[in-house]
Amino acid sequence: MKKYLAAFLAALMVLSVCIIPVGAQETENNDVNIVEAQNFDDLVAMGMEEVQYPTIMLPGINHSVYYVDNDEDGIADTDSAGSTLESGLLLMNTADLVGTILKDLVGPLLGTLAFQRDMGLTDAIYALVQEVFCYMQVDKNGEPVNNIGVYDYQTPVSLWTEDQKGWFYTMMPMQPYTSIPYESGVEGGNNTLEDMTYICTFPLLGNPMESALKLKAMVDRLAAEYGKVNLCAVSLGGTLLTAYLDIIEEEDLAKINQVIGFVAVLDGTSVIADFLAREWAITDEKMYNSFFPYLMEQLGEDATLGYLINVLIRIFPQPVLYDIISAAFEGILDTLLTTDPQFWATVPSDRYEELADRYLEEGSVLREKTDRFQEARLNLKDTLVLANEQYGVKVSTISGYNMRFDEGEYAFFGLVKSVDFVNSDAIIDVRSTSLGATAGAPHQTVEAAGLLTEDSVLTPDGLLDISTCLFPDSAFFFKGQHHEIGRNDNAVKLAALIMTGAIESVNDTELYPQVNGTRNSRRIVRPDGGYLVRAEEILANKDGKYNEQQLAAMQEAYDFAIDVIDDTICDAVATQEAEQKLFDAFVICGTETADDGESIIDKLLFKIVKKMSDALWATKGASGFFELSDFAQNAIGDIADSIGSAC
């Protein structure tokens, strides 16, 4: 029965992640003056190559907006409520959801509660899930059931509308790169690298090998104009990169200046493989006691809600609860996950054959599509080595590591078995994003994991062996960095330095060591209402609104934050302190309200609900409120069957 413990949250999880330089192998430094350079701006000024090539961003999940276009007019359809059918991730049918629940779910639910056995509820749940995700349905040939379009951008970001730019920078905060001055010559541009930044969007529902044709056309067009291009793959964009490199001719590699994997999924993620394999790391104790409170806290919610869920799920007997969960899981599995080639592209290569044999018929159209991508992935490393050695293509990777899959706001990823032994950025294995780094479990040294060899080159903390990376001299790591790496402005700056040619190797500058720390500076640095922007507006005091005391408090907080952000060595604690100091200064200036903490009522409610949850676990374990003996359950089951037959 444990096999059914894949909570519906686990289904949603798939759809909806030592600050000392490492002694890597010796390489020649580029022209960056590591003695005189003090910060990011200095490195750009001293090391940026005179000739810049266009950079094509290969975006991650949720970065490409797809839409339903069954009218085939290039315009997104609308549902019965008038809502536009478009999304970057989950496109759900919610217009008629309430009516569907009332019509198809209430009866089986009430019957199940009354008789404490499944009275058609699991079948209703399965059908409901398929109805909710009907717009995302993919058929047995790997083709979307609906006509799917994707919003396309053929011009540089500088020529987009302000709304389009707002979306782009919200998804990918690349301003440290795009704001760098550069005489691009783009008509109507702004003479920054924004003139040289492009994005190749691709649908979540589709075949990466087909999506790669679009990227090929863009590369060919820009290379014809500029000579070469940079390819920066972000997260899921790693699948597009993999497919593209396998559909082109060898001579096309000369059109690429450099390839950058920015937490890119270059060899799948264990999360998807475990999900398809139904391999879970959840126990009765985790389901009924600890998981939901932890999940709510990681989502930034009150743990009270988690303990309340612990109580409420007991309205069902344990077998029924697990069957409901399984039905929801199967609904998404059959609708999308086992039929979409794009999702199959995120299954690690060493687990593909087993899972493909399990779900895909040999010789089927879908199997041919997924096998084709598997071939591309198995060729990836050889292709990259060829590109580097024969065509001078620079290859770099930026990865987060030393996180479990249940850390961060995607804590429900912790349901998969790999949570206990895969070192990741909470979404993708570090082995995948770094092109081969060796690691044990999170917080476990390579030596303790029994993976140490005589050729190992370890990070100072001993958690990674970077000698097994395909390009160890250009593999950069941020310890404790979540997959949402755009929140770390310093990691984005590193990517910018690589794209401009200011940094080519981990040995080029001490300011950006091979192994750095982590920080979440998004709230501080974002240009659209970030703390620094707001502080600068207050310090300008154009209307004379603020007094000397307020301005002094703000100046002190602002100076501290600037020092933290300018430091190229990430410090998560200092970053949090800088954010708090700025917030406190806003409170002094009257633009924010101090958080008074939890009310007495909230605290009391938390204690009551937690005590209820703890008491139920202690007395009933993993069982429902009304769970009866086997004899009683069988008797009630006979009665229910009789009623069902009569009806």
N, C-alpha and C positions, 0 to 999 in steps of 0.2 A: 504493500500500500504506500510505502514511502515514495514510490516512483511518481505518485500523483501530487507531490508536494510542490510542484512548479506553479507557484501562485500566479494569478492573472497579471500581477505586477511584473512578473518575470517576462510575460509576453510583451508587455508594453516597453520593457527595458530595451528590447531589441530594436523597437521602432523609435522610438523616440531616439569623467572619463579620469655634505663635506665640501667645503668651498675651497679646494686646493687643486691646482692644476695637476693633471696626470702625467706621469713620465711616459708619454707615447713615443713611438719610433721617431727618429730624427728626420725632419724635412727642412728644406730651405725656407726661410721667412720670405714673405713678399716685401714690398717697399714700405710697409707701415713702420714708422718710428716708434717702437714700443717704449722708449725712454721718455720722449717728449709728449706723447699722447696721454691726455688726462681723462678723457671721457669719450662718449659716443661721437660727438661732433668733431673732435680732434681726429678720431680714427677715420671718419668719413672724409674729412678734408685732406688727410695725409695719404690715405690708401685707396680712395675711390678711383677706379680706372677711368681714363679719359673718355673712352668710348663705352657707352652703355647700350645694352641690347634690351628689347622689350621683354618683360616678364609676364608669362601667362600663368595666372593662378588656376590651379585645378582644385576646386573647392570641396569641402567636406559635406557631410550629411547636414541637411537643413540650409545649406548655402545656395542650393539651386532650387528655384521655385518652379514646380511643375503644376499643370492644370488639366482639367478634363475639358476636352474640346470635341464632343460627339457631333457637334454641328459642322466641324471641320472648316470653321471660318477664321481660325487663328485667334479667337477670343474665348476666354474661359466661360464655361457654362455656369449657370446658377442652379441652386436647389430649389425646392418648393417654398422655402422661406426667403428666397432672393439673395442668399449668401453666395459669394463667388467660390467656385470649387477649385481652389488652388492651395498649395501648401509646399513646404520644404521637407516635411517629415510625415506627420499623420494627417491624412485627409479622411475625415470621418463623416459618415452620414448621420447628422444630428437633427436634421429638420423635422423628421417624423419619429424621433427616438421615443418621446414620451408616449405617443400613441401606440407605438409598437410594443413598448413595455406593458402598457395597460392591457393591450389586446392579447399578447402572446405569453407574457411572463407572470402576471399576477396570479392567474389560476394555478399553474404548476407550483408557484412559490407557496401559496397558501396551502395547497394540498400536501406539499413536502413538509411544511412546518406542522401541519395537523397530524400527519401520520408518521413523521420523523423517518421517512424514507423517500427516495427519489420518486416523485410522481410526475415524471416528464420534465423536471426542471433542467436537468443536464442537457437534454435535447433542445430545450428552449434557449438555454444559454449559448449553445453551439450556434444555433440559427441566428441569434441576436448579434453575436460577434461577427458573423459573416455579413450580416446586414449593415452593421456599423462600418465595416471596412470594405463595403462593396465597391467603392470608387477606386480602391487600391488592388482589386482582385486581378490576379495574373493566372492565365490558363495553363493547361498542362504542356503547352509548347513554349512556355516562357514568354508569352505575349500578353501585355495588359488587355483586359477585357474591354476597358474603355479606351477611347482615343486620347492619348496623353501627349500634351505639348510641354515645352519647357521654355521659360523666358530666356531669350538669347541676347548677347551683347557682343557686337563686332567692333565697337569703337573703344578707345582707351577710356579709363575711368574719368579722366578730366573732362570728357565731352558728355558725360551723363547728366541727367537732371539732378537737382538737389535731393529729391526723394530717393532716386536710385543710389546716389552716393551714400545717403543716410543708411539705406539698407546694407550696402556693401560694407561700410565701416562698422556697422553694428555686428555683422556676421564675422568680418575679418578686419580687426583694427590695425591696418597696415600703414597708418599715417607716418610712423618713423621712417618708412621707406618712401612712400609716395610724396611726402613733403620735402624731400631733398631737392635743392635747386639743380636744374639741369636744362641746358639749351637744347630742347628736343626738336624744335622746328615743326612741331605738330600744329597745323593751322587751327586756331581757335583754342589751343591748349593754354597752359599756364606756366610753362617753362619749369616744371618740376617733374620728378619721376612719375607723377600721376599720369603724365602724357604717355608714359611707356608701360603702363600697367593694364593688363587685359585679364578677362576671366572667361574660362571655357566651361559653361554650365552643362550639366547632364542630368537626366532624370533618375530618380531613385528606383523607378519601375522600368526596367529595361535591361539591355545587354551591353556590358561595358565594351565588348569588342566592336559593337556598332557605334557606341558613343565615341570611341576612339577615332572614327572616321571624321567626325566633326573637328576634333583636336588636330588631326593631320592637316585638314584644310586650312585651319587657322595658322598653324606653324609654317606651312608652305607659303601662305600669303605674306606673313610678317618677315619670314626669312628672305623672301625675294626682295623685300623693301629695305631691311636692315642688315641682312647678312646672316644673323643668328638670332636665337631666342633663348631665354631662361625659362625653365619649367619648375614651378614651385607647387608641389603636391601637398595639400593639407588634408590630413585624416583620410576620409573615404576617397579623396582625389588620388590616393596611391593606387587604387584599382584602375583608374583612367590612365595614369602614367604607365602602369604595367601593360595594359592592353595596347596603348599607342606604340610603345617601344617594340612590340612584337608584330605589328602590322606593317611597319615601314621597312623599306629596303636599307641595307647597310649604309649606303652612301647618304641616306637621309640623316644619319647621325651627325654629319658635318653641319647640319643646320642648328644644332643645339650647342649653346655656350656652356650651360651648366644645368644640373638637376639637383633640386633641393627637396628632401623629404622633411616636412614640418609636421611632426607626429603623424606621419603618413602610414596607413595600413598597407605595408608592402608584402606581408605574408600572413594576412588574416588576423583574427583575434579569437582567443580561446572562449570568449563569452558566447559567440555565435555557435561554435562547435559544440560546446557543452549543452547549449540550448537545444540544438538539433538532436544531440545524442541522449537527451533527457538525463543528464548527469548533474545531480544537485548536491549542494552542501547544506541541506536544511534538515533539522531534526524536529521532533515534536516540540521540544523546549523552545527552539527558535521560532516556530510558527505561532505557538500559543502564548509565548512569554516575552521574548526579547526583541524579535525582529521588527515588529511594527513601531514600537517606541523609538528604536534606533533609526529606522527609516524616516520617521517624522522629524527627528532632530536633524538628520542630514539634509532634509529638504527645507530646513529653516522654519519648520512648524513646531508647535508645542507638543512635547512628548505626551501630554494628556490625551491627545487624539489617538496616539498609538496604543495606549493602555485601554482606551475605550474600544478600539477595534478588537483587542484581545478578548474583551468581554462579549462584544456583539457577535463574533464569529461562532460563538458557542450555541447560537440558536439552531445550528445544524449539528447533527451527529457527525462524528469525525469522518466516517466513510463517505457521507454525502458531501461534506465540505471538500474533501479531496477530489471527488468525482466532478463537482462543479468547477473546481480549479482546472482539472484536466480537460473538461469540455471547452472552457474558454481558450486554453492553450491550443487544443486541436483546431479550434475555429480559425485562429490566426495562422496556424501552421499550414492548414489546407488552403486558405484563401491567398496567402502571400509568400510565406517564408520558404516553403519548399519548392516554389514554382518560379520565383523571381531570380534570374541569372545574376543580377546585381548583388543580391544578398549572398548567393553562393560564392561570389567573388571574395567574400570576407571570411570564408572558412579556411583555416590554415592548411597549407599544402600537405603536411604530414597526416592530416585527418580527413582529407577530402575523399579519398577512394572509399574508405569505410562508410562514410555518410552518404556519398553518392550512390553506392550500391544499395544502401538501405532505402533510399527514397526515390531514386531515378531509374527508370527502365533502361537497360542497356540498348543502345541504338536508337533511342527516342530523340526527337528533335531537341527537347530540353537538355538531355544528357550530352548531346553533341555540342550545344552551346556552352555548357558548364565545363566540359572536357577541354574545349578550345581555350577558355580562360586559364584553366589549370596548366595547360601547355605553356601559355604565355608567362605564367608566374614561375614555372620551373626554369624558363629561359632567362628570367629577369637578371639574375646576377651575372651570368655570362655576357649578356648584352651590355650591361653597365660597365663591366671590365673592358670589353671591346671598345665601347664608346670613349672610355677614359684613356686607354693605352694607344688606340689607333687614331682617334679623332680629337684628343685633348679635351674631352668633355669633363668638367669638374663635377664631382658628385659629393654632396654633403647631406648629413642627417642631423636633425635636432629632436631629441627624445626626452620624455619624462620617465622617471623610474622610481622604484621602491614604494609603490602603492599597491594595495589590495583592490580587488574589484568592488568592494563594498565601502570604499572611502570616497567622500565627497557627496554631492547631491544625487548621484546615481547609485545610492546605496543598495537598491534592489538588485544590482548586478551581483551582489554578494550571494545570491541564491545558487549560482553555478558552482560546480565542484572545484573549478580551477582557482577559486578565491583563496584557497589555502596554500597554493604552491606556485602560482604564476606571478612573476615580478612585472608590474605594468605601470601605466599612467592612469589606472582605474578604468580604462576603456580598452586599450590595446596593449598587448604584450610588448615589452621593451625589445625582445628579440626581433619582432616584426618591424617596429619603427626605426630601429638602428641598423637594419640589414645584418643582424647576426650576433649581437652581444649575448654573452652567456651569463645567466643569472640563476640563482636558486629562488627560493620563496622570498617574498618581501621581508626585509630586515634580516635575511639569512646571508651569511658570507658565502662566497664561491667555494672557499675551502670547506666550510661546514656542510655544504651541499654535496661535497665529494666531486666537484667539477674542476678542481685546480689541476693544471698541467704544467709541465716544465716550460712551456711557451707562453703561459698566461701573463697578461699585462693587466693588473688590477687597478680599479679606481682606489683612491686613498682609503675609502671606507671598506674596501674588500668585497663590495656587493656586486660588482660587475667585472667581467673579463672582457675588455674591449679588443683584445687581440683577434677575437673571432669575428669582429665586424668586417664587412667587405671592404670598407674604407676607414680604417681606424684613425687615421690622421685628420679626418674631417668629420668625425662623429662626435657631436656635442651632446651633453646630458645635463638635465636639471633635476636634482634630487628632490623627490617629494612633489614634483610638478604634476598637477592634474592635466588630463587630456585637453581641457579648455585652456590651452596655452596662450590664447590671445589676451587673457587676463594678466599675463606677465609681460609688461612693456619691455623688459630687458631681453626676454627671449625673442620678441618681435624685432628689437633692435639688432640682435645677433643675426637674425635672418636677413635684415636689411644690409648689414655689413657684408654678409656672404654674397647677396645678390649684386651688390655694387662692386665686388671684387676687393673690398678693403680687407677682408679676412678670407683666406683660402685654406688655412691649416690651424689645428689646435695649438701650434707653436708660434703663431704670428704675433700674439699679444697677450700679456698677462692680465689685461683688463677683462678679457672674456675667456676664462679658463675652460678646459674641456669638460670639467665637472663643476657646475655651479649649484646654487641653492634654488629656492623658489620664492615667489611673492605674488600676491594678488593685488595689483595696483590699478585695476580697471576703474574703480570708483574715483580714484584720485586723478588719473591722467586723461580720462576720456574727454574729447573736445566738446561734446554736446552736453554741457552742464556738469562736467566733472568738478571735483573739489578745487583743483588748482585754478580753473577758469573762474569759478565763483569767487574764490579768494582774491584773484586779481581785480575783479569788478569792484569788490568791497574796498580794496586798498586804493583804487583809483579815486574813490569817494567823490565822484563828480557832482553829486547833489549836496555834499556836505552833511550827509545823513548820519555819519558815524563819528563818535567822539574819540579823543586821544587814547583812552583806555581800550576801547574796542579795536581801534586800528593797531595798537601795540600788540594785543593778544593775537590778532590775525596775522600780523607780520611775523611774529615768533613762530606760529604754527606753520606758516607758509615757508619760511626759511628752512625749518626742520624737514618739511616734506620734500623740498627741492634737493636738500642734501641726500636724503634717502633715495630719491628717484635717480639722481645723478650717479649714485654709487653703482658700478657695474657688477658688483658682487651682491647677489640677492640675499636679503635678510627678511624672512617672513614676519618676524616679531617686530622689527623696526618699521616695516611697512604698515602693519596694523596700528602701531603707535602713532605713526604719521597721520593715518586716516582718523584716528580718534582725536588727536590734537586739533585737526582742522574742524572736525564736527563740533568739538567743544568751543572753538572760536566762533563758529557760526551761531551757537547758542548764545554766546556773549553778545554777538552782534544782532541777535534777535531774528535771524533768518532760519533757525531751526529750533525745535522744542526739545528740551532734555527728556530723555527716556527715564521715567520714574520706576521702571521695572514692573514686575508682576504685581497685580493687585492682590489684596488679601483673599478675595473671592477666587481668583485664579489659582493661588497657592493651595487654598482649601480644596478646590475641585480636583487639582492634581493629586493631592494626598488621598482623597476618597477613591478616585478611579484607580489609582495605582494599588491601593490596598485591596480593592475588589479583584483586580487582575491577579495580584500575587496570591490572594486567598483561593481563587478558583484554580490556579495552577497547582497550589499545594494540596488541594482537596480532590480535584477532579482530573488533574493531569491533562492529557490530550483527549478530551471528550466533550460532548455537547451538554447543555443544561439538562436535557430531557432524555439522555441516552439510557436505554433500558437494557435488560439482560437479553441474551440471544433468544431465549424462549419467548419473552414478551415481544421482541421485535418481529419474530417469525409470526406470532399470532396476529399482531397488528398488520403485518404484511399480507397475511391471508385475507383479512377483512378488506384491506385496501384493494387487493386484486379482485375481490368479488365485486366491490363497488365499481371498479374500473370496467369489469366485464359487463355489468348491468347497464352502465352508461354507454 
